């Protein structure tokens, strides 16, 4: 064998060996729904079957505009094959508060004003050194952060009535 063939085989073996260190990354599009007026919500989650680090991305729609966002995510893993350690999670750069790594981990974000479109990124690792079946799940709830134009109209109308009453009292 030539030196070139040996180096190619060594490179291929190194790439094959290193590929087991990373779990599969996922990208999911999640539709928000609900029938509580302008308030929308959804659930999300994934099961990782490969051990190692992962970066999962969730794109929520429809989310153009400004929103108050509540979100949570949770995992429970009693065995290495089912355990996930979260490194971080963020929605459009707004970091979720995370509990320390362990058997039961969760993160949350409460009433955070965020401009859409909303993208959640979860950074973590499956703790198995062999086969894995580790999962987590979460929810997101959003409500408009900027009042509708009709709200401003009602505010201006109410202030107009108050001004008219004040002028009327002064005239008497």
N, C-alpha and C positions, 0 to 999 in steps of 0.2 A: 504494500500500500504506500501511496505517496504521502508526503507531509500534508498536502492540500486535502486529500481524502480524509486523513486522520483528524485534521482540524475541523472539517465539515461535520464529521461524526460527533466530535466532542461538543461542537456548538449545538447541534441538534439535541444531543443528550441533555445539555445544560438547559436548553429552552424547555424540553419536555419535563425535566425535573422541577423547574421553577414554575411551570404553569399550574402545578398543584397547590401553590401557595396563595392563590387568589380565587375566591368564590366568584360565582357569576354575578355581574352587575345587571340590574334591571332598570328599564325605563318604562313607565306606565302612564297612560293618559286616563284620567279619572274625571267622569262627569259628575258635577255637583247637582243635587236635586233637592226637592222639598216643596211643601205647599204652605209655608208659614210666611207668606208675603215675600219680602226680599231676602229673607234668611235662607241660606242654602247649606247643605251638609253632604258628607260622603264618608265612606269607610275605605281603607286601603290596607294592603299587606302583601307579604310575599313569603314563600318558603324557599330557603337556600339548601341545596343538596350537595354543594361542593364546599369543602372546608377552605377557610382563609378570609382575607379582607374583601369587603364589597363596598360599592357606592351605588345606592338605589335612588332613582329620581322619579318623582311623581309630578306630572303636569295637570293642574286642575283647571276645568273650564265649566261654565263661563266665568271669568274673573277679571275682565277689564274694569278699571276703576279703582276706587279706594275702599278698603274693607277693614272691619274689625275682625281679627282672626283668633279663634280658639282651636287648639289642636292637641292631640295626645298620641302617644305610641307606647306599646307595652310588649314585653316578651317574658316568658317563663321557661327556664330550661334546667331540669334537674340533673341531666346527664350531659357529658361533653358533646354528644352527637346532636342534642337539641338546644344547646346553649348559644346565645348570641350576646356579645358584648357590644354595646353602642359606644362609639367614640364621640359622635356629635350628630345633631340633626338641626336643620335650619330651613326657614321659609323665606326666600328672597333675602338671605343674609341675616335675618332675625333669628338668633340662636334659641333653641328650645332649652329649658332647664332640664338637666338629666340627673337621675339618681346614680350612685356609685355602681360599678359593675358587680354582678353577682348572679344569683339564681333568678331573682325577680328584678327586672329593670323597667323603668318607664321614664318618659319625658313629656313635657307639657309646655304650652305657650298659651297665655291667657290674655284676651282682649287687646291684642297688639294691632295698632293701625299699620296696614301694609298696602302699598300700591300693587295692583295686579298687572299682568297675569301672575298667578301664584304658582311657585315651583318649590316643592319640598325635596330636600336632599338628605338622605340618611347615610351616615358613615358607620361601619361596624365590621365585626368579624365573627364568623362561626368558629367555635372553639374546638371542634373536632379535629383530630389528626388522622381520621380515616373517613368513613362514610358519614354524611350529615343529613339531618332532617330538621333544620332549625327554622323557626318562623317568628314573625312579629306581625302585629296589626295596629291600626290606629284609626282615628277619626279626625275630621276637620269640619268646623262650623264657621260660616262667615256671615256678616251682616254689613250693610252699607255704612261707610264711615262719613260720607258727605250727604247731607240731607238732599232730598229731591227738590227740584224747582218749585213744586207745589207747596212744600213746607215753607220756603222763603216767602211765597205769595201769601200764605195764611199769616205768617209773622208780620209782614208789612201791613196787611189788612187790619190785624188786631191793633198794631201800633197806631194806625190811622184812626180807628174808632176811639182809642184812648186819647189821642190828641184832640179830636173833635169834642169829646166830653170835657176835657180840661178847658178848652176855649169857651165852651158853653157855660161852664160854671163861673168863669171869670166875667162873662158878660152880665150875669145875673147879679 
